[in-house]
Amino acid sequence: MAQRADFRIKKDAAKHLSSFLVTNGLITAEQLDQAVTASNESDRGLIETILEFGFTVEDDIASGIGGMYGLEVARLQREEDINVSALKLIPTSFIEQNRIIPFDEIEGTLKVAISEPNSLNTVPGVRTITNKKVVPYVITFSDMAAILDSLAGGSELPSSAASAAPAKLKAVQRKKTGSVSPSLARRLGEKKEKENDPKDEAVLSSEVVTLVDQVIHDAIKANVSDIHIEPYKTSSRIRFRKDGVLQDKPDYSKTLGENYAAVTTRIKIMSSLDIAERRLPQDGSFSVQDTSKEIDLRVSILPTAFGERVVMRLLDGSSANLTLEKMGLTEADEATLKIAVDAPQGLVLVTGPTGSGKSTTLYSVLGRLNQVGVNILTAEDPVEYNMEGIGQVLVKEEIGLTFSSALRSFLRQDPEVIMVGEIRDQETANIAIKAALTGHMVLSTLHTNDSVSTITRLLNMDIPGYLISSSLAAIVAQRLARKVCDDCRTIDENISTDQYLTMGYTVEEASRSKLYVGAGCQACNNTGCSGRRGIYEVLSITDGLREGILKGMTTLELLAIAKEQDGFHTMQDMGRSLMMQGEISAGEFRRVLLM
């Protein structure tokens, strides 16, 4: 199906263009007034209205745009009018999104065609992608529609450009951006049909594409959680966050420093972002296919004084399949949490700082509750993992879709279980609590230091104590700590008695304890750590705690009541136990639980 000619000219540009047409005698002032009136009374643009009334033709519009911006007019109606080698310099997805056609290349100068002034904003991005001088030309709307239709594989073309359907143009069709680049796909084992495999040699063979693909490939192989690409005044660098700690990767520095802007542009293209926008933050995503699993990459672009900073978070979809039994909870904690989430109603909160694994815990709980007879709805920002059988809503505050508004809508969708990504304000907290009181299991997160202080935080949000005591079922507080490397684990001889005491050990425990540390080896990249595990405290809201909440007890008073519960332990208690078992080091205990 052929594309309709698109007259996408912004109001200001359309106003200037129409004045240009009058000044140069292409339309009369009376015709312009008539078109303005008709345009204001309909949803049609001014230029579209002028053309529909027959006051002028597309060729005159193209000439007008050319005259306004000092551009030559080109006609691209025949196969030989388009140099396919030039066309292949830019991904088809970029061409379709920005409506800019590279049609010829001569001695390092790339000729590109536009049909609307808006597209001129994309020229700097084309220059960055191709590393060539770019000269824009103007073509008619119909010519643009015909070429875009040809690239999209259409067969029906507008009559004005019926011959502009060269079969070889269809060969550059590629998957929409947001998918893995072909070179990386081949490396990771993604199978593609030959007809859908773009042979965009100018792009695929470039140093930039190779670098981006290699960085992503290496990050996946190393089980990295985040990739940081950072510009500075005289240098740039790439860092991987592994096991919660950033590690510098100097091997990429030379190529990155020589091509920094092109690297960010490449990532923007893969993430379906605006490559011409370098002043505002942008968020996007794309996916790559490993040999056995799909990896989603969530991309954040942040403008800084010396260029755009990029952070890519790698999300392994298989992590959403983690069960409560595999989280590393103690038997008592696991039993307490299962009792809470298996109840028909109540509020279960997961707390901890950013990067402590709260989302993984929530998904583990959802996996337990996800059954045919249970209607589950979630409000997330962002949706980190897709789960079959669950209605997941992406919160978009810029359009008014907030956690609180999503919650209100959920209550009309007949759910048994509701998950709210985060309680950020009093309104969301009130709705979540009322939902828990009206027969729903509600799961959410909150940023607090431990389980008991979560109660105090809710009280400080002006939530009445009687609502908290009636709705709250359990609180999970957690941290993620790096595990001591099994290959180089050795007894830590550098811990003094005073250090034992500051970590909560008794003098007797200090005298007979042996703690361990990683010496550093090739297996752990000389870090002494390999992998991470969760450290938890699970607090069941008992009658004693409910009474304490109603009385307005302090955090310390509530903690004293909590410690009287059978099976309750703090994160520090669990951390000391893990140190004694040789799973985590004293340094990691202090970093995660004492700082």
TIKE-431765 format. One record per residue (C-alpha): residue number from 1; x, y, z. Coordinates in pm, whole numbers. Example, Ala and Ser with C-alpha at 12.3 -4.5 7.8 and 13.67 -1.06 7.14 Angstrom:
{1, {1230, -450, 780}},
{2, {1367, -106, 714}},
//
This chain:
{1, {0, 0, 0}},
{2, {144, 332, -104}},
{3, {202, 600, 152}},
{4, {-11, 910, 141}},
{5, {177, 1228, 66}},
{6, {245, 1388, 404}},
{7, {238, 1768, 432}},
{8, {406, 1788, 770}},
{9, {511, 2152, 787}},
{10, {506, 2326, 1123}},
{11, {279, 2628, 1162}},
{12, {555, 2889, 1168}},
{13, {728, 2742, 864}},
{14, {393, 2712, 682}},
{15, {318, 3078, 753}},
{16, {652, 3192, 615}},
{17, {619, 2962, 314}},
{18, {271, 3087, 228}},
{19, {395, 3448, 247}},
{20, {681, 3352, 16}},
{21, {430, 3205, -231}},
{22, {231, 3530, -233}},
{23, {539, 3751, -268}},
{24, {660, 3548, -568}},
{25, {320, 3544, -738}},
{26, {259, 3171, -698}},
{27, {-70, 3234, -515}},
{28, {-274, 3551, -455}},
{29, {-332, 3723, -123}},
{30, {-704, 3647, -155}},
{31, {-631, 3277, -204}},
{32, {-407, 3277, 104}},
{33, {-681, 3441, 316}},
{34, {-930, 3181, 195}},
{35, {-690, 2896, 273}},
{36, {-614, 3035, 621}},
{37, {-985, 3051, 704}},
{38, {-1048, 2699, 580}},
{39, {-743, 2564, 761}},
{40, {-853, 2722, 1091}},
{41, {-1198, 2563, 1053}},
{42, {-1057, 2214, 992}},
{43, {-776, 1989, 1109}},
{44, {-583, 2036, 782}},
{45, {-257, 2225, 768}},
{46, {-226, 2549, 575}},
{47, {-7, 2412, 294}},
{48, {-227, 2105, 257}},
{49, {-531, 2332, 228}},
{50, {-364, 2549, -41}},
{51, {-291, 2236, -244}},
{52, {-637, 2088, -196}},
{53, {-798, 2410, -319}},
{54, {-582, 2393, -630}},
{55, {-429, 2736, -574}},
{56, {-84, 2594, -661}},
{57, {93, 2262, -723}},
{58, {351, 2058, -533}},
{59, {633, 2169, -766}},
{60, {571, 2531, -665}},
{61, {570, 2435, -297}},
{62, {904, 2259, -341}},
{63, {1042, 2562, -525}},
{64, {913, 2787, -247}},
{65, {1089, 2582, 21}},
{66, {1403, 2585, -189}},
{67, {1384, 2961, -231}},
{68, {1329, 3022, 140}},
{69, {1623, 2809, 253}},
{70, {1855, 2848, -44}},
{71, {1817, 2485, -157}},
{72, {1806, 2332, -504}},
{73, {1505, 2128, -613}},
{74, {1561, 1765, -715}},
{75, {1329, 1521, -893}},
{76, {1363, 1159, -785}},
{77, {1117, 977, -1009}},
{78, {1339, 721, -1182}},
{79, {1544, 433, -1053}},
{80, {1864, 591, -1185}},
{81, {1790, 910, -988}},
{82, {1887, 731, -665}},
{83, {2233, 600, -593}},
{84, {2166, 294, -380}},
{85, {2519, 308, -235}},
{86, {2432, 649, -94}},
{87, {2098, 523, 27}},
{88, {2268, 248, 225}},
{89, {2473, 499, 426}},
{90, {2176, 561, 657}},
{91, {1954, 297, 822}},
{92, {1612, 274, 662}},
{93, {1444, 316, 998}},
{94, {1616, 653, 1035}},
{95, {1507, 754, 684}},
{96, {1145, 663, 755}},
{97, {1137, 834, 1092}},
{98, {1298, 1160, 980}},
{99, {1186, 1171, 615}},
{100, {1528, 1247, 472}},
{101, {1656, 1054, 167}},
{102, {2026, 1017, 83}},
{103, {2022, 988, -295}},
{104, {2376, 1053, -422}},
{105, {2737, 1074, -307}},
{106, {3019, 1251, -494}},
{107, {3372, 1284, -355}},
{108, {3273, 1271, 11}},
{109, {2968, 1492, -28}},
{110, {2632, 1329, 44}},
{111, {2320, 1467, -121}},
{112, {2000, 1427, 80}},
{113, {1641, 1507, -12}},
{114, {1374, 1659, 212}},
{115, {1016, 1761, 146}},
{116, {952, 1971, 456}},
{117, {1165, 2227, 642}},
{118, {1134, 2024, 968}},
{119, {1369, 1763, 825}},
{120, {1656, 2012, 802}},
{121, {1703, 1964, 1178}},
{122, {1818, 1610, 1104}},
{123, {2107, 1710, 877}},
{124, {2362, 1732, 1166}},
{125, {2267, 1378, 1266}},
{126, {2323, 1253, 911}},
{127, {2662, 1422, 911}},
{128, {2752, 1242, 1233}},
{129, {2635, 901, 1108}},
{130, {2813, 918, 774}},
{131, {3108, 1143, 857}},
{132, {3047, 1321, 528}},
{133, {2960, 1670, 411}},
{134, {2581, 1682, 370}},
{135, {2402, 1898, 113}},
{136, {2019, 1907, 136}},
{137, {1784, 1928, -166}},
{138, {1407, 1968, -186}},
{139, {1167, 1716, -346}},
{140, {788, 1712, -368}},
{141, {566, 1548, -109}},
{142, {456, 1285, -357}},
{143, {812, 1195, -452}},
{144, {895, 1154, -83}},
{145, {588, 935, -26}},
{146, {676, 716, -325}},
{147, {1033, 655, -210}},
{148, {932, 582, 150}},
{149, {667, 343, 22}},
{150, {929, 167, -189}},
{151, {1159, 131, 110}},
{152, {872, -13, 311}},
{153, {806, -274, 46}},
{154, {489, -123, -97}},
{155, {371, -187, -448}},
{156, {121, 89, -511}},
{157, {278, 425, -591}},
{158, {148, 775, -660}},
{159, {123, 851, -1029}},
{160, {368, 1141, -1009}},
{161, {645, 900, -918}},
{162, {525, 568, -1057}},
{163, {868, 481, -1190}},
{164, {1038, 537, -855}},
{165, {984, 188, -726}},
{166, {1321, 26, -793}},
{167, {1334, -324, -661}},
{168, {1682, -271, -528}},
{169, {1554, -2, -289}},
{170, {1363, -271, -107}},
{171, {1685, -453, -31}},
{172, {1783, -195, 229}},
{173, {1473, -258, 440}},
{174, {1575, -340, 797}},
{175, {1404, -417, 1123}},
{176, {1274, -120, 1315}},
{177, {1530, 28, 1547}},
{178, {1500, -105, 1894}},
{179, {1624, -440, 1770}},
{180, {1978, -573, 1770}},
{181, {2212, -457, 1495}},
{182, {2280, -726, 1233}},
{183, {2649, -756, 1314}},
{184, {2576, -810, 1681}},
{185, {2290, -1041, 1598}},
{186, {2522, -1265, 1406}},
{187, {2768, -1266, 1693}},
{188, {2499, -1358, 1944}},
{189, {2338, -1620, 1728}},
{190, {2020, -1447, 1613}},
{191, {1885, -1618, 1300}},
{192, {1773, -1391, 1021}},
{193, {1625, -1456, 679}},
{194, {1851, -1340, 396}},
{195, {1590, -1109, 253}},
{196, {1566, -925, 586}},
{197, {1939, -904, 648}},
{198, {2051, -556, 541}},
{199, {2384, -538, 368}},
{200, {2448, -187, 482}},
{201, {2823, -216, 436}},
{202, {2900, 149, 496}},
{203, {2736, 132, 839}},
{204, {2809, -226, 940}},
{205, {3177, -214, 860}},
{206, {3235, 110, 1045}},
{207, {3453, 130, 1351}},
{208, {3167, 282, 1549}},
{209, {2921, -1, 1492}},
{210, {3190, -258, 1570}},
{211, {3270, -80, 1896}},
{212, {2907, -54, 2012}},
{213, {2838, -415, 1923}},
{214, {3153, -535, 2098}},
{215, {3080, -338, 2414}},
{216, {2729, -485, 2439}},
{217, {2854, -834, 2359}},
{218, {3128, -814, 2625}},
{219, {2884, -678, 2883}},
{220, {2639, -962, 2828}},
{221, {2918, -1219, 2845}},
{222, {3044, -1072, 3174}},
{223, {2696, -1057, 3334}},
{224, {2715, -681, 3366}},
{225, {2412, -491, 3498}},
{226, {2491, -146, 3351}},
{227, {2711, 8, 3081}},
{228, {2829, 367, 3138}},
{229, {2962, 575, 2847}},
{230, {3097, 905, 2975}},
{231, {3249, 1215, 2809}},
{232, {3492, 1452, 2980}},
{233, {3684, 1762, 2873}},
{234, {3991, 1584, 2739}},
{235, {3891, 1219, 2751}},
{236, {3606, 969, 2760}},
{237, {3558, 626, 2908}},
{238, {3338, 319, 2931}},
{239, {3263, 153, 3264}},
{240, {3077, -168, 3346}},
{241, {2878, -210, 3666}},
{242, {2934, -566, 3779}},
{243, {2816, -701, 4112}},
{244, {2708, -349, 4207}},
{245, {3050, -186, 4154}},
{246, {3170, 18, 3853}},
{247, {3479, -111, 3673}},
{248, {3677, 88, 3418}},
{249, {3722, -68, 3071}},
{250, {4020, 114, 2917}},
{251, {4042, -119, 2614}},
{252, {3765, 81, 2445}},
{253, {3901, 428, 2525}},
{254, {4096, 502, 2206}},
{255, {3819, 420, 1960}},
{256, {3560, 583, 2185}},
{257, {3759, 906, 2214}},
{258, {3793, 934, 1837}},
{259, {3425, 868, 1768}},
{260, {3232, 972, 2078}},
{261, {2949, 1164, 1907}},
{262, {2907, 888, 1650}},
{263, {2887, 625, 1927}},
{264, {2604, 810, 2102}},
{265, {2430, 855, 1768}},
{266, {2457, 483, 1698}},
{267, {2300, 400, 2034}},
{268, {2022, 653, 1972}},
{269, {1940, 490, 1640}},
{270, {1925, 146, 1801}},
{271, {1699, 290, 2073}},
{272, {1463, 478, 1837}},
{273, {1564, 815, 1981}},
{274, {1600, 1155, 1814}},
{275, {1961, 1183, 1700}},
{276, {1926, 1554, 1628}},
{277, {1830, 1632, 1989}},
{278, {2142, 1684, 2198}},
{279, {2009, 1938, 2449}},
{280, {1752, 1733, 2642}},
{281, {1760, 1397, 2821}},
{282, {1610, 1102, 2633}},
{283, {1508, 750, 2731}},
{284, {1474, 452, 2501}},
{285, {1530, 79, 2473}},
{286, {1619, -206, 2240}},
{287, {1677, -580, 2262}},
{288, {1946, -827, 2163}},
{289, {1910, -1201, 2127}},
{290, {2163, -1416, 2304}},
{291, {2203, -1777, 2200}},
{292, {1963, -1885, 2471}},
{293, {1783, -1574, 2594}},
{294, {1675, -1225, 2504}},
{295, {1843, -928, 2673}},
{296, {1661, -595, 2697}},
{297, {1869, -279, 2719}},
{298, {1714, 29, 2878}},
{299, {1891, 342, 2754}},
{300, {1924, 680, 2925}},
{301, {2084, 977, 2745}},
{302, {2188, 1278, 2956}},
{303, {2343, 1597, 2808}},
{304, {2651, 1716, 2999}},
{305, {2900, 1999, 2955}},
{306, {3124, 1786, 2731}},
{307, {2875, 1569, 2544}},
{308, {2597, 1320, 2600}},
{309, {2637, 1067, 2878}},
{310, {2488, 723, 2810}},
{311, {2382, 459, 3061}},
{312, {2245, 128, 2937}},
{313, {2089, -116, 3184}},
{314, {2091, -480, 3080}},
{315, {1778, -669, 3180}},
{316, {1781, -1044, 3154}},
{317, {1425, -1165, 3108}},
{318, {1509, -1494, 3278}},
{319, {1555, -1304, 3606}},
{320, {1179, -1263, 3618}},
{321, {1153, -1642, 3660}},
{322, {1333, -1635, 3995}},
{323, {1131, -1807, 4267}},
{324, {1106, -1727, 4635}},
{325, {1284, -2054, 4704}},
{326, {1589, -1938, 4506}},
{327, {1619, -1587, 4652}},
{328, {1847, -1688, 4938}},
{329, {1600, -1623, 5219}},
{330, {1636, -1808, 5546}},
{331, {1375, -2075, 5611}},
{332, {1203, -1854, 5868}},
{333, {1199, -1550, 5634}},
{334, {1070, -1755, 5343}},
{335, {788, -1901, 5552}},
{336, {692, -1556, 5687}},
{337, {683, -1401, 5340}},
{338, {482, -1687, 5188}},
{339, {218, -1659, 5460}},
{340, {186, -1284, 5394}},
{341, {158, -1299, 5013}},
{342, {-71, -1604, 5011}},
{343, {-330, -1415, 5216}},
{344, {-636, -1288, 5025}},
{345, {-563, -925, 5114}},
{346, {-306, -699, 5271}},
{347, {-14, -470, 5190}},
{348, {336, -615, 5146}},
{349, {619, -364, 5108}},
{350, {974, -426, 4982}},
{351, {1225, -162, 5093}},
{352, {1584, -74, 5026}},
{353, {1803, 167, 4827}},
{354, {1825, 179, 4448}},
{355, {1991, -133, 4311}},
{356, {1915, -353, 4610}},
{357, {1706, -604, 4415}},
{358, {1357, -487, 4515}},
{359, {1213, -543, 4167}},
{360, {1350, -898, 4155}},
{361, {1183, -974, 4488}},
{362, {850, -836, 4365}},
{363, {869, -1038, 4044}},
{364, {946, -1350, 4248}},
{365, {632, -1290, 4453}},
{366, {428, -1225, 4138}},
{367, {559, -1551, 3991}},
{368, {422, -1735, 4295}},
{369, {82, -1562, 4266}},
{370, {53, -1581, 3886}},
{371, {-214, -1845, 3833}},
{372, {-501, -1886, 3588}},
{373, {-761, -1796, 3847}},
{374, {-585, -1479, 3965}},
{375, {-614, -1138, 3796}},
{376, {-287, -947, 3847}},
{377, {-225, -586, 3743}},
{378, {100, -390, 3781}},
{379, {195, -23, 3746}},
{380, {567, 10, 3674}},
{381, {818, 277, 3575}},
{382, {969, 122, 3374}},
{383, {840, -230, 3302}},
{384, {1165, -419, 3359}},
{385, {1048, -771, 3277}},
{386, {750, -891, 3076}},
{387, {549, -1163, 3247}},
{388, {288, -1375, 3070}},
{389, {-52, -1370, 3234}},
{390, {-4, -1033, 3407}},
{391, {-141, -695, 3297}},
{392, {157, -459, 3313}},
{393, {104, -83, 3277}},
{394, {390, 157, 3200}},
{395, {354, 472, 3407}},
{396, {392, 795, 3204}},
{397, {368, 1094, 3432}},
{398, {409, 1340, 3143}},
{399, {64, 1240, 3012}},
{400, {-98, 1209, 3354}},
{401, {-64, 831, 3390}},
{402, {82, 828, 3741}},
{403, {102, 548, 3996}},
{404, {-201, 690, 4175}},
{405, {-413, 727, 3859}},
{406, {-319, 375, 3748}},
{407, {-419, 242, 4091}},
{408, {-761, 407, 4069}},
{409, {-816, 248, 3729}},
{410, {-699, -93, 3854}},
{411, {-976, -104, 4111}},
{412, {-1228, -104, 3825}},
{413, {-1051, -397, 3653}},
{414, {-1155, -663, 3909}},
{415, {-803, -758, 4025}},
{416, {-701, -995, 4305}},
{417, {-340, -875, 4312}},
{418, {-205, -524, 4247}},
{419, {160, -431, 4223}},
{420, {266, -66, 4237}},
{421, {626, -9, 4137}},
{422, {688, 254, 4405}},
{423, {494, 451, 4664}},
{424, {622, 803, 4602}},
{425, {361, 1021, 4765}},
{426, {77, 1034, 5014}},
{427, {-192, 993, 4747}},
{428, {-45, 668, 4615}},
{429, {5, 538, 4970}},
{430, {-358, 612, 5062}},
{431, {-498, 439, 4755}},
{432, {-269, 136, 4803}},
{433, {-375, 100, 5167}},
{434, {-745, 136, 5088}},
{435, {-709, -125, 4812}},
{436, {-547, -361, 5064}},
{437, {-840, -302, 5302}},
{438, {-1101, -380, 5038}},
{439, {-998, -733, 4953}},
{440, {-683, -695, 4739}},
{441, {-327, -816, 4782}},
{442, {-113, -507, 4719}},
{443, {263, -519, 4659}},
{444, {489, -216, 4639}},
{445, {828, -66, 4725}},
{446, {944, 216, 4948}},
{447, {1285, 373, 5002}},
{448, {1371, 316, 5370}},
{449, {1673, 179, 5555}},
{450, {1508, -118, 5724}},
{451, {1175, -285, 5784}},
{452, {1071, -110, 6106}},
{453, {1156, 242, 5982}},
{454, {911, 178, 5697}},
{455, {628, 207, 5947}},
{456, {765, 541, 6067}},
{457, {797, 658, 5706}},
{458, {429, 586, 5640}},
{459, {333, 774, 5956}},
{460, {548, 1069, 5842}},
{461, {351, 1068, 5516}},
{462, {45, 1151, 5730}},
{463, {-110, 808, 5687}},
{464, {-327, 743, 5994}},
{465, {-191, 474, 6224}},
{466, {-519, 282, 6225}},
{467, {-500, 243, 5844}},
{468, {-138, 123, 5858}},
{469, {-205, -127, 6136}},
{470, {-515, -262, 5959}},
{471, {-364, -300, 5611}},
{472, {9, -376, 5650}},
{473, {86, -750, 5636}},
{474, {466, -772, 5600}},
{475, {776, -571, 5517}},
{476, {1086, -701, 5341}},
{477, {1405, -496, 5376}},
{478, {1702, -600, 5167}},
{479, {2047, -530, 5032}},
{480, {2270, -694, 4769}},
{481, {2623, -787, 4874}},
{482, {2912, -920, 4667}},
{483, {3008, -1277, 4740}},
{484, {3367, -1379, 4816}},
{485, {3524, -1550, 4514}},
{486, {3534, -1927, 4572}},
{487, {3856, -1963, 4368}},
{488, {4068, -1726, 4578}},
{489, {3892, -1724, 4916}},
{490, {4131, -1703, 5210}},
{491, {4113, -1620, 5582}},
{492, {4115, -1245, 5649}},
{493, {4403, -1188, 5891}},
{494, {4363, -810, 5904}},
{495, {4053, -774, 6121}},
{496, {4111, -638, 6470}},
{497, {3900, -710, 6775}},
{498, {3767, -353, 6763}},
{499, {3649, -409, 6406}},
{500, {3468, -724, 6515}},
{501, {3294, -524, 6785}},
{502, {3188, -245, 6548}},
{503, {3023, -508, 6326}},
{504, {2812, -631, 6618}},
{505, {3008, -937, 6730}},
{506, {3062, -1006, 7101}},
{507, {3412, -1032, 7243}},
{508, {3367, -1409, 7268}},
{509, {3253, -1436, 6904}},
{510, {3546, -1221, 6794}},
{511, {3794, -1451, 6966}},
{512, {3674, -1764, 6789}},
{513, {3551, -1629, 6454}},
{514, {3723, -1672, 6121}},
{515, {3621, -1439, 5843}},
{516, {3716, -1466, 5479}},
{517, {3820, -1238, 5193}},
{518, {3901, -1284, 4824}},
{519, {4270, -1247, 4746}},
{520, {4199, -1173, 4378}},
{521, {4247, -1406, 4084}},
{522, {4182, -1434, 3712}},
{523, {3837, -1585, 3768}},
{524, {3714, -1274, 3954}},
{525, {3917, -1021, 3753}},
{526, {4131, -962, 4065}},
{527, {3838, -814, 4256}},
{528, {3813, -1092, 4514}},
{529, {3437, -1104, 4454}},
{530, {3218, -1307, 4222}},
{531, {2843, -1273, 4204}},
{532, {2598, -1124, 4453}},
{533, {2347, -1248, 4703}},
{534, {2060, -1092, 4891}},
{535, {2062, -999, 5258}},
{536, {1711, -977, 5401}},
{537, {1497, -904, 5701}},
{538, {1130, -1002, 5681}},
{539, {898, -842, 5935}},
{540, {552, -984, 5992}},
{541, {306, -730, 6131}},
{542, {189, -902, 6447}},
{543, {-75, -791, 6696}},
{544, {199, -647, 6917}},
{545, {328, -428, 6634}},
{546, {-26, -323, 6537}},
{547, {-84, -207, 6892}},
{548, {249, -23, 6889}},
{549, {156, 153, 6564}},
{550, {-178, 265, 6712}},
{551, {3, 400, 7018}},
{552, {247, 596, 6798}},
{553, {558, 419, 6926}},
{554, {902, 525, 6805}},
{555, {1113, 323, 6563}},
{556, {1331, 188, 6844}},
{557, {1025, 82, 7045}},
{558, {877, -95, 6742}},
{559, {1211, -264, 6677}},
{560, {1217, -398, 7033}},
{561, {873, -554, 6976}},
{562, {986, -698, 6641}},
{563, {1290, -867, 6799}},
{564, {1058, -1056, 7032}},
{565, {908, -1238, 6732}},
{566, {1018, -1596, 6669}},
{567, {1237, -1615, 6360}},
{568, {1285, -1240, 6311}},
{569, {1637, -1118, 6248}},
{570, {1782, -796, 6114}},
{571, {1985, -761, 5798}},
{572, {2292, -712, 6018}},
{573, {2219, -1045, 6188}},
{574, {2199, -1220, 5852}},
{575, {2512, -1041, 5730}},
{576, {2713, -1162, 6031}},
{577, {2592, -1515, 5967}},
{578, {2701, -1494, 5602}},
{579, {3044, -1366, 5708}},
{580, {3084, -1663, 5942}},
{581, {2996, -1894, 5651}},
{582, {3256, -1727, 5429}},
{583, {3000, -1598, 5177}},
{584, {3072, -1227, 5220}},
{585, {3375, -1036, 5347}},
{586, {3395, -796, 5640}},
{587, {3463, -513, 5396}},
{588, {3147, -592, 5203}},
{589, {2946, -613, 5528}},
{590, {3065, -265, 5626}},
{591, {3003, -124, 5277}},
{592, {2651, -257, 5244}},
{593, {2514, -260, 5598}},
{594, {2710, -8, 5805}},
{595, {2772, 286, 5574}},
//
